[in-house]
């Protein structure tokens, strides 16, 4: 029988320590050992072929038991087919030496307590109304009937055991890291498509990113010190409506800060603190989105999207709150919950709410997992999961805390949630509306192969999980006659593995960047600029690099664009002195000025 509790995981770790053990250096000083193995692997390339042998040897490293490398993601741990593209060498080393320090999104383990007293721990691979399927560290799977479960909760301890390096010499550890570094996405894996170029050129003169916050007003990042500690960062930033020099910044833990800028410097004060309500202990959860009502200066209403923990489940909510009369703080009045949905796992809850030019509130919601969306949440029109929703916060329909806009595409279909505006999303992390055209741009985080950017329209099916980007992914939920809308742009793993949607630049009309969609990648820190016509990619460039992981972008009323660094700084994007164009176009543009 499959049983994997924390005690069994520790036992597995001890077993690993006794296999092929080499006391180099002594394990009596774990911190020193981690440091020396890390430093050695950083300074020595190692032998990839020898590292592959370690990877496959179930009596040594045994990585093959939990990790596939063929893109199938068929085992308990993340598929490593393109892990060398996804992460730099330093992060690969850390993931092996300290597996619980930062667990890959979608692979946090779940502990299930049974009514019989047994406990099981593993990665959720399937979840239905009748049963859940867990994959354990030994690669075995178990089906657990829902009726047999007493409770279930996420764990901050990775299924990957600590101390893996103790069974290897430093040279062997460097070999293993070299092999992981060599795992790259094959160039011929995906079909060539105009919207997914194999090469994305860099501007000869990149844009500048200027720190927008002073040392006194930025937000120092909180790092994990031990399993169970909260790791949080800056996730959202915006100009306070109608206030040129006042901005609001939101932290994942639920604190919202007001930043006032003037000639004397920055002043930072607490706007609201809902940290006691927000669930932010595991994964990309917490306070993820904020939006001001279009008539905020009159009604003082603003909206938050965040997670709470209720009835043993992570629940994503949208609530309405009100600011004080001077607009500088929350009023202290009780919040009004408008909308909620329970997650299947602790991941993929989307990350954005925004008012459209039509005055309605749009809610981006992810499929909530498990990985690969095995239950087809994105294609199920009876669920909120994997959708773009649209609601009217100014009216109330019977049985709801909001109203359904009269032109929502599925309003009159009894088998469909009437809130749905579009569907077929995996994790629509950030979206925005072009202030000139009204186009809805969405950055949707990919599964294993690509990241994608789409322009989304009423009633459309964006494809997940039948498609990932431009490529077929699964036929399980494919429907005959269904139209699956491809993205405008998708990029390969060598350019990043976590898209952050941005904004179409509408600042200076004389700029060559006017009308260019600006987005970026959280992991690689790359910033992309995209031009399109009728949702067909015309041109894409790598236009710059952010010093921090890009959690969000922001746009002020003048059209200035900002990159929000998860580690706590906001950067103003400056386009002067460079051109969004090929060298020949640049020459023509320069001669014409």
C-alpha positions as CSV (number, residue, x, y, z in Angstrom):
1,X,0.0,0.0,0.0
2,X,1.2,3.5,-0.8
3,X,1.9,5.6,2.4
4,X,3.9,8.7,2.4
5,X,4.0,10.8,5.6
6,X,6.6,13.2,6.8
7,X,8.2,10.5,8.9
8,X,8.4,8.2,5.8
9,X,10.0,11.0,3.8
10,X,12.6,11.6,6.5
11,X,13.3,7.8,6.5
12,X,13.8,7.9,2.8
13,X,16.3,10.8,3.3
14,X,18.3,8.7,5.8
15,X,18.3,5.8,3.5
16,X,19.8,8.0,0.8
17,X,22.5,9.1,3.2
18,X,23.8,5.6,3.6
19,X,23.9,4.7,-0.1
20,X,27.3,5.4,-1.8
21,X,28.1,7.9,1.0
22,X,31.4,9.8,0.8
23,X,32.5,11.9,3.7
24,X,33.6,14.9,1.6
25,X,33.3,17.2,3.4
26,X,32.0,15.9,6.8
27,X,28.3,15.9,7.2
28,X,28.7,17.0,10.8
29,X,28.4,20.6,9.6
30,X,25.4,20.7,7.2
31,X,25.7,24.4,6.5
32,X,29.3,24.1,5.6
33,X,28.6,21.1,3.4
34,X,25.9,22.9,1.5
35,X,28.1,25.9,1.0
36,X,31.1,23.8,-0.3
37,X,29.0,21.7,-2.7
38,X,27.3,24.9,-4.0
39,X,30.5,26.7,-4.5
40,X,32.2,23.7,-6.2
41,X,29.3,23.2,-8.6
42,X,29.3,26.9,-9.5
43,X,33.0,26.9,-10.3
44,X,33.3,23.4,-12.0
45,X,31.3,22.4,-15.1
46,X,31.3,18.7,-14.4
47,X,30.6,15.8,-16.8
48,X,27.0,15.7,-18.2
49,X,27.2,12.0,-19.2
50,X,28.3,11.0,-15.7
51,X,25.6,13.2,-14.3
52,X,23.0,11.4,-16.5
53,X,24.2,8.1,-15.0
54,X,23.6,9.4,-11.5
55,X,20.2,10.8,-12.5
56,X,19.2,7.3,-13.8
57,X,20.7,5.3,-11.0
58,X,17.9,4.5,-8.5
59,X,20.4,3.4,-5.9
60,X,22.3,6.7,-6.0
61,X,20.6,10.0,-6.8
62,X,17.5,8.2,-8.1
63,X,16.1,11.4,-9.7
64,X,14.5,9.3,-12.5
65,X,12.0,7.9,-10.0
66,X,10.2,11.2,-9.6
67,X,11.2,13.2,-12.7
68,X,10.4,12.5,-16.4
69,X,12.6,14.2,-19.0
70,X,10.5,13.6,-22.1
71,X,7.9,16.4,-21.7
72,X,5.2,14.0,-20.5
73,X,5.2,15.2,-16.8
74,X,4.1,11.7,-16.0
75,X,5.8,11.4,-12.6
76,X,5.3,13.0,-9.2
77,X,7.9,15.7,-9.7
78,X,8.2,18.4,-12.4
79,X,9.2,17.3,-15.9
80,X,12.8,18.3,-16.5
81,X,12.9,18.2,-20.3
82,X,13.8,21.9,-20.6
83,X,14.9,22.7,-17.0
84,X,18.3,24.0,-18.3
85,X,16.3,26.6,-20.2
86,X,14.0,27.5,-17.3
87,X,16.5,28.1,-14.6
88,X,20.1,29.4,-14.3
89,X,22.8,27.1,-12.8
90,X,22.6,28.7,-9.3
91,X,18.9,28.0,-9.0
92,X,19.4,24.4,-10.2
93,X,22.0,23.9,-7.5
94,X,19.7,25.4,-4.8
95,X,16.8,23.2,-5.9
96,X,18.8,20.1,-5.3
97,X,20.6,21.2,-2.1
98,X,17.5,22.8,-0.5
99,X,14.4,21.2,-2.1
100,X,11.9,22.8,0.3
101,X,13.3,26.3,0.0
102,X,11.1,27.1,-3.1
103,X,8.9,24.3,-4.4
104,X,7.9,24.5,-8.0
105,X,4.4,25.9,-8.6
106,X,2.0,23.0,-9.0
107,X,4.2,20.5,-7.1
108,X,3.5,21.4,-3.5
109,X,2.7,18.2,-1.6
110,X,-0.6,17.5,0.1
111,X,-1.1,15.6,3.3
112,X,-4.3,13.6,3.5
113,X,-5.5,12.4,6.9
114,X,-7.8,9.5,6.7
115,X,-10.8,8.7,8.9
116,X,-9.0,5.3,9.6
117,X,-6.0,7.2,11.1
118,X,-3.7,6.6,8.2
119,X,-1.9,9.5,6.5
120,X,-0.8,9.9,2.9
121,X,1.4,12.5,1.4
122,X,2.0,13.2,-2.3
123,X,1.3,15.4,-5.3
124,X,-2.3,15.7,-6.5
125,X,-2.5,14.3,-10.0
126,X,-6.3,14.0,-10.3
127,X,-9.1,15.5,-8.3
128,X,-12.8,14.9,-8.9
129,X,-15.9,15.1,-6.7
130,X,-15.5,11.4,-5.9
131,X,-11.8,10.9,-5.3
132,X,-8.3,12.4,-5.4
133,X,-5.2,10.7,-6.8
134,X,-1.8,11.2,-5.1
135,X,1.6,10.5,-6.6
136,X,4.2,9.7,-3.9
137,X,7.9,10.1,-3.7
138,X,8.3,6.4,-4.7
139,X,6.5,7.1,-7.9
140,X,3.4,5.0,-6.9
141,X,-0.1,6.4,-7.1
142,X,-3.1,5.9,-4.9
143,X,-6.8,6.7,-5.4
144,X,-8.4,8.1,-2.2
145,X,-12.3,8.2,-2.0
146,X,-13.5,11.6,-0.8
147,X,-15.7,9.9,1.7
148,X,-12.7,8.4,3.4
149,X,-10.9,11.7,4.0
150,X,-10.9,13.3,7.4
151,X,-8.9,16.3,6.3
152,X,-6.3,17.4,3.8
153,X,-3.8,20.3,3.8
154,X,-0.7,21.4,1.9
155,X,2.8,20.9,3.2
156,X,5.8,23.3,3.1
157,X,8.1,20.2,2.9
158,X,9.0,19.0,-0.6
159,X,8.6,15.3,-1.5
160,X,12.2,15.5,-2.7
161,X,14.4,14.5,0.2
162,X,17.0,16.7,1.9
163,X,20.6,15.5,2.0
164,X,20.7,14.2,-1.6
165,X,24.3,15.5,-2.0
166,X,25.6,13.6,1.0
167,X,25.6,10.4,-1.1
168,X,27.9,12.0,-3.7
169,X,31.3,13.5,-3.9
170,X,31.5,17.2,-4.8
171,X,32.7,16.1,-8.3
172,X,29.6,13.8,-8.7
173,X,27.3,16.6,-7.6
174,X,28.8,18.9,-10.2
175,X,28.3,16.2,-12.8
176,X,24.6,16.0,-11.8
177,X,24.2,19.8,-12.1
178,X,25.9,19.8,-15.4
179,X,23.4,17.2,-16.7
180,X,20.5,19.2,-15.5
181,X,22.0,22.3,-17.1
182,X,22.2,20.4,-20.4
183,X,18.5,19.6,-20.5
184,X,17.2,22.1,-23.1
185,X,14.0,22.4,-25.1
186,X,14.7,20.8,-28.5
187,X,14.5,23.5,-31.3
188,X,12.4,21.1,-33.4
189,X,10.0,20.1,-30.7
190,X,7.4,22.6,-31.7
191,X,6.0,23.5,-35.1
192,X,7.3,26.7,-36.6
193,X,4.7,29.5,-36.4
194,X,4.9,33.2,-37.1
195,X,3.6,33.9,-33.6
196,X,6.3,31.8,-32.0
197,X,9.7,32.8,-33.5
198,X,12.6,30.5,-32.7
199,X,14.8,33.6,-32.2
200,X,13.6,36.9,-30.5
201,X,16.2,39.6,-31.3
202,X,17.4,42.1,-28.8
203,X,17.4,45.8,-29.3
204,X,20.9,47.2,-29.9
205,X,20.1,49.9,-27.4
206,X,17.7,48.5,-24.7
207,X,15.2,50.6,-22.8
208,X,16.1,52.0,-19.4
209,X,14.5,50.9,-16.2
210,X,14.8,53.6,-13.5
211,X,14.0,52.9,-9.9
212,X,10.8,54.7,-9.1
213,X,10.8,54.2,-5.3
214,X,13.3,55.7,-2.9
215,X,15.2,53.6,-0.4
216,X,12.7,54.7,2.2
217,X,9.6,53.6,0.2
218,X,10.6,50.4,-1.5
219,X,9.6,47.0,0.0
220,X,12.4,44.7,1.1
221,X,11.7,41.1,0.1
222,X,11.1,38.5,2.7
223,X,13.0,35.3,1.9
224,X,12.3,31.8,3.2
225,X,14.6,30.8,6.1
226,X,13.2,27.4,6.8
227,X,10.3,25.3,5.5
228,X,7.0,26.8,6.5
229,X,8.2,30.4,6.5
230,X,6.3,32.8,4.3
231,X,8.0,34.1,1.2
232,X,6.2,37.2,-0.1
233,X,6.8,40.2,-2.3
234,X,5.4,43.2,-4.0
235,X,2.7,42.0,-6.5
236,X,0.7,45.1,-7.6
237,X,1.2,48.8,-8.1
238,X,-1.0,51.6,-9.5
239,X,-1.6,55.3,-9.5
240,X,-4.3,56.5,-7.1
241,X,-7.1,57.7,-9.5
242,X,-6.8,61.4,-10.1
243,X,-3.7,61.9,-8.0
244,X,-0.6,62.5,-10.1
245,X,1.9,61.9,-7.3
246,X,0.1,59.3,-5.2
247,X,0.5,55.5,-5.8
248,X,-0.7,52.4,-4.1
249,X,1.4,49.2,-3.7
250,X,0.1,45.8,-2.6
251,X,2.1,43.1,-0.9
252,X,1.2,39.4,-1.3
253,X,0.6,39.1,2.5
254,X,-2.3,41.6,2.4
255,X,-0.7,44.9,3.2
256,X,-1.6,47.9,0.9
257,X,0.6,51.0,1.1
258,X,0.1,54.6,-0.1
259,X,3.2,56.3,-1.5
260,X,3.2,60.0,-1.9
261,X,6.0,61.6,-4.0
262,X,7.0,65.2,-4.1
263,X,10.2,67.3,-4.2
264,X,11.1,66.4,-0.6
265,X,11.1,62.7,-1.3
266,X,8.7,59.7,-0.8
267,X,6.4,59.2,2.1
268,X,4.9,55.7,2.7
269,X,1.9,55.1,4.9
270,X,-0.4,52.1,5.4
271,X,-3.5,52.3,3.3
272,X,-5.1,49.0,4.4
273,X,-4.0,45.8,6.1
274,X,-6.0,42.6,5.6
275,X,-3.2,40.2,6.3
276,X,-5.2,38.6,9.1
277,X,-7.7,37.5,6.5
278,X,-5.4,36.6,3.6
279,X,-4.1,33.1,3.0
280,X,-0.5,33.5,1.7
281,X,1.3,30.5,3.3
282,X,1.8,28.3,0.3
283,X,2.6,28.9,-3.4
284,X,1.4,32.0,-5.4
285,X,-1.5,32.7,-3.1
286,X,-2.3,35.8,-1.1
287,X,-3.4,39.3,-2.2
288,X,-3.0,39.1,-6.0
289,X,-5.1,41.8,-7.5
290,X,-6.7,45.2,-6.9
291,X,-8.9,47.5,-8.9
292,X,-10.4,51.0,-8.3
293,X,-14.0,51.6,-9.3
294,X,-14.3,53.9,-12.4
295,X,-16.0,56.4,-10.1
296,X,-13.6,55.9,-7.2
297,X,-13.4,59.6,-6.5
298,X,-17.1,59.8,-5.9
299,X,-18.0,56.4,-4.4
300,X,-14.5,55.6,-2.9
301,X,-15.0,51.9,-3.8
302,X,-12.1,49.6,-4.6
303,X,-11.9,45.8,-5.1
304,X,-9.4,43.1,-4.0
305,X,-8.8,39.6,-5.3
306,X,-7.2,37.3,-2.7
307,X,-7.2,33.8,-1.2
308,X,-8.7,32.8,2.2
309,X,-8.7,29.4,3.9
310,X,-12.2,28.1,4.6
311,X,-13.5,24.6,5.4
312,X,-10.1,23.0,4.7
313,X,-9.9,24.6,1.2
314,X,-8.2,27.5,-0.4
315,X,-10.9,29.9,-1.7
316,X,-10.3,32.7,-4.1
317,X,-12.5,35.7,-3.4
318,X,-13.3,39.2,-4.8
319,X,-14.5,41.7,-2.3
320,X,-15.6,45.3,-2.4
321,X,-14.2,47.8,0.1
322,X,-14.4,51.5,0.6
323,X,-11.7,54.1,1.1
324,X,-11.8,57.0,3.7
325,X,-13.2,60.4,2.6
326,X,-9.7,61.7,2.0
327,X,-8.9,58.6,-0.1
328,X,-5.7,58.0,1.9
329,X,-6.7,54.9,3.8
330,X,-9.4,52.2,4.0
331,X,-12.6,53.4,5.7
332,X,-12.6,50.6,8.2
333,X,-16.1,49.5,7.1
334,X,-16.7,45.8,6.6
335,X,-15.9,44.4,3.2
336,X,-18.6,43.0,1.0
337,X,-17.7,39.7,-0.6
338,X,-18.9,39.6,-4.2
339,X,-17.6,36.4,-5.6
340,X,-15.7,33.3,-4.6
341,X,-14.6,29.9,-5.9
342,X,-12.8,27.0,-4.2
343,X,-9.5,25.8,-5.6
344,X,-8.7,22.2,-6.5
345,X,-5.1,22.5,-5.5
346,X,-3.0,25.4,-4.0
347,X,-1.9,26.8,-7.5
348,X,-3.2,28.5,-10.6
349,X,-5.7,30.9,-9.1
350,X,-5.0,33.7,-11.7
351,X,-3.9,37.0,-10.5
352,X,-5.8,40.0,-11.8
353,X,-9.0,42.0,-11.7
354,X,-9.6,45.1,-13.7
355,X,-12.4,47.3,-14.9
356,X,-12.9,47.4,-18.6
357,X,-13.7,50.5,-20.7
358,X,-17.4,49.3,-20.5
359,X,-17.4,49.8,-16.7
360,X,-17.7,46.1,-15.8
361,X,-15.3,44.2,-13.6
362,X,-13.3,41.5,-15.3
363,X,-11.8,38.6,-13.2
364,X,-9.1,36.4,-14.5
365,X,-9.3,32.9,-13.0
366,X,-6.8,30.0,-13.4
367,X,-7.7,26.3,-13.7
368,X,-6.4,25.7,-10.1
369,X,-4.6,22.5,-11.2
370,X,-3.6,19.8,-10.9
371,X,-0.8,20.1,-13.5
372,X,-2.0,19.6,-17.1
373,X,-5.7,20.3,-16.0
374,X,-6.7,16.6,-16.1
375,X,-10.3,17.4,-15.3
376,X,-10.6,19.9,-18.1
377,X,-11.5,22.9,-16.0
378,X,-10.6,25.4,-18.7
379,X,-13.1,23.8,-21.2
380,X,-15.9,23.2,-18.7
381,X,-18.4,26.1,-19.1
382,X,-20.2,25.1,-15.9
383,X,-17.2,26.2,-13.8
384,X,-15.5,29.5,-13.0
385,X,-12.1,27.8,-13.3
386,X,-9.9,28.6,-16.3
387,X,-12.1,31.6,-17.3
388,X,-12.2,35.3,-17.9
389,X,-15.3,36.5,-16.0
390,X,-17.3,39.7,-16.3
391,X,-19.7,41.1,-13.7
392,X,-21.6,44.3,-13.0
393,X,-20.7,45.5,-9.5
394,X,-23.2,48.4,-9.5
395,X,-26.3,46.2,-9.6
396,X,-27.5,43.0,-7.9
397,X,-29.3,40.1,-9.5
398,X,-31.4,37.7,-7.4
399,X,-29.2,35.3,-5.5
400,X,-26.0,37.1,-6.4
401,X,-23.9,39.9,-4.9
402,X,-23.6,41.5,-8.4
403,X,-25.4,41.5,-11.7
404,X,-24.8,39.7,-15.0
405,X,-24.2,42.2,-17.8
406,X,-26.9,41.9,-20.4
407,X,-24.5,41.2,-23.3
408,X,-22.4,38.5,-21.6
409,X,-22.1,35.8,-24.2
410,X,-23.5,32.9,-22.2
411,X,-26.1,34.8,-20.2
412,X,-29.1,32.8,-21.6
413,X,-27.6,29.3,-21.6
414,X,-28.8,27.3,-18.6
415,X,-25.8,24.9,-18.7
416,X,-23.2,27.7,-18.6
417,X,-22.0,30.1,-15.9
418,X,-23.4,33.4,-17.1
419,X,-20.4,35.3,-15.7
420,X,-18.1,33.8,-18.3
421,X,-16.7,36.3,-20.9
422,X,-14.1,33.9,-22.4
423,X,-12.6,30.5,-21.5
424,X,-9.8,28.1,-22.1
425,X,-7.2,29.7,-19.8
426,X,-4.5,28.0,-17.6
427,X,-3.3,30.9,-15.5
428,X,-4.2,34.4,-16.8
429,X,-1.7,36.0,-14.5
430,X,-2.0,39.7,-15.7
431,X,-4.3,41.3,-18.2
432,X,-5.1,44.9,-19.3
433,X,-7.1,46.9,-21.8
434,X,-5.5,49.0,-24.5
435,X,-6.6,52.5,-23.6
436,X,-7.0,53.5,-27.3
437,X,-8.6,50.4,-28.9
438,X,-10.1,48.6,-25.9
439,X,-8.4,45.3,-26.8
440,X,-8.1,42.9,-23.9
441,X,-4.6,41.6,-23.6
442,X,-3.9,38.5,-21.5
443,X,-0.6,36.9,-20.4
444,X,-1.4,33.2,-19.8
445,X,1.2,31.1,-18.0
446,X,2.0,27.9,-19.9
447,X,2.4,24.3,-18.8
448,X,5.7,22.8,-19.9
449,X,6.4,24.1,-23.4
450,X,5.6,27.8,-24.0
451,X,4.3,31.0,-22.5
452,X,1.6,32.9,-24.4
453,X,0.0,36.3,-25.0
454,X,-3.5,36.7,-26.4
455,X,-6.0,39.3,-27.4
456,X,-9.3,38.0,-26.0
457,X,-12.7,38.8,-27.3
458,X,-16.3,38.0,-26.3
459,X,-17.3,34.3,-26.0
460,X,-14.0,33.0,-27.3
461,X,-12.2,29.7,-26.4
462,X,-8.5,30.3,-25.9
463,X,-7.8,26.6,-26.1
464,X,-6.3,25.3,-22.8
465,X,-6.0,22.3,-22.3
466,X,-6.7,21.2,-25.9
467,X,-4.0,23.6,-26.9
468,X,-0.9,25.0,-25.3
469,X,0.1,28.1,-27.3
470,X,-0.2,27.1,-31.0
471,X,0.4,23.4,-30.4
472,X,-2.1,20.6,-29.7
473,X,-1.8,19.5,-26.0
474,X,-4.6,17.0,-25.3
475,X,-7.6,15.6,-27.2
476,X,-9.5,14.5,-24.0
477,X,-11.7,17.6,-23.9
478,X,-11.7,18.5,-27.6
479,X,-15.1,19.1,-29.1
480,X,-16.0,18.7,-32.7
481,X,-16.7,22.1,-34.4
482,X,-15.2,24.1,-31.6
483,X,-13.1,27.1,-32.6
484,X,-9.9,27.4,-30.6
485,X,-8.4,30.9,-30.8
486,X,-4.5,30.9,-31.1
487,X,-2.5,33.5,-29.2
488,X,-0.8,36.5,-30.7
489,X,2.6,35.5,-29.4
490,X,4.2,32.6,-27.7
491,X,7.8,32.0,-26.6
492,X,10.0,29.0,-25.9
493,X,11.5,28.0,-22.6
494,X,14.9,29.5,-23.5
495,X,13.3,32.9,-23.1
496,X,11.5,32.2,-19.8
497,X,8.8,30.1,-18.1
498,X,6.4,32.5,-16.4
499,X,4.7,35.2,-18.5
500,X,3.6,38.5,-16.8
501,X,1.1,40.4,-18.9
502,X,1.6,44.1,-19.4
503,X,0.2,47.1,-21.2
504,X,0.1,48.7,-24.7
505,X,2.2,51.8,-24.5
506,X,0.1,54.9,-25.2
507,X,2.4,57.6,-23.8
508,X,4.3,59.7,-26.2
509,X,2.7,59.5,-29.7
510,X,6.1,60.4,-31.3
511,X,7.8,57.4,-29.8
512,X,8.4,54.3,-32.0
513,X,7.1,52.3,-29.0
514,X,3.6,53.9,-29.3
515,X,1.1,51.1,-29.8
516,X,3.6,48.4,-28.7
517,X,2.5,45.9,-26.1
518,X,5.0,45.6,-23.3
519,X,5.2,42.4,-21.3
520,X,7.8,40.3,-19.5
521,X,8.8,37.0,-17.9
522,X,9.0,36.7,-14.1
523,X,11.8,34.1,-14.1
524,X,14.1,35.3,-16.8
525,X,13.4,39.0,-16.2
526,X,13.3,39.6,-19.9
527,X,11.0,42.4,-21.2
528,X,9.3,42.0,-24.6
529,X,7.8,44.4,-27.0
530,X,5.1,43.2,-29.4
531,X,3.5,44.7,-32.5
532,X,0.4,43.0,-34.1
533,X,-2.2,43.5,-36.7
534,X,-5.5,41.7,-36.5
535,X,-4.0,39.5,-33.8
536,X,-1.2,38.4,-36.1
537,X,2.3,39.0,-34.7
538,X,4.2,41.5,-36.8
539,X,7.3,42.1,-34.8
540,X,8.7,41.1,-31.4
541,X,11.9,42.2,-29.7
542,X,13.6,41.7,-26.4
543,X,13.6,45.4,-25.3
544,X,15.3,45.2,-21.9
545,X,15.8,43.3,-18.7
546,X,14.3,44.0,-15.2
547,X,16.7,43.7,-12.2
548,X,14.0,41.7,-10.3
549,X,11.4,39.1,-11.0
550,X,8.5,40.8,-12.8
551,X,5.4,40.3,-10.7
552,X,3.3,42.9,-12.6
553,X,3.3,45.9,-14.8
554,X,1.5,49.2,-14.2
555,X,0.3,52.2,-16.2
556,X,-0.4,55.7,-15.0
557,X,-2.8,58.3,-16.4
558,X,0.0,59.8,-18.6
559,X,0.7,56.4,-20.2
560,X,4.0,55.8,-18.4
561,X,4.6,52.1,-17.9
562,X,6.2,50.6,-14.7
563,X,7.6,47.1,-14.0
564,X,6.8,45.8,-10.5
565,X,9.7,43.8,-9.1
566,X,8.6,41.0,-6.7
567,X,11.6,41.7,-4.6
568,X,10.3,45.2,-3.7
569,X,11.2,47.9,-6.2
570,X,9.1,49.5,-8.9
571,X,10.9,50.6,-12.1
572,X,9.8,53.3,-14.6
573,X,10.3,52.2,-18.2
574,X,12.1,54.9,-20.3
575,X,11.9,54.6,-24.1
576,X,13.9,57.8,-25.0
577,X,17.1,57.1,-26.8
578,X,16.2,53.8,-28.4
579,X,13.9,52.6,-31.2
580,X,11.4,49.7,-31.5
581,X,12.4,48.6,-35.0
582,X,14.8,46.7,-37.1
583,X,18.1,48.4,-38.0
584,X,16.9,49.4,-41.5
585,X,13.7,50.8,-40.1
586,X,15.6,52.7,-37.4
587,X,17.8,54.3,-40.1
588,X,14.8,55.4,-42.1
589,X,13.1,56.7,-39.0
590,X,16.2,58.7,-38.0
591,X,16.6,60.2,-41.5
592,X,13.0,61.2,-41.5
593,X,13.2,63.2,-38.3
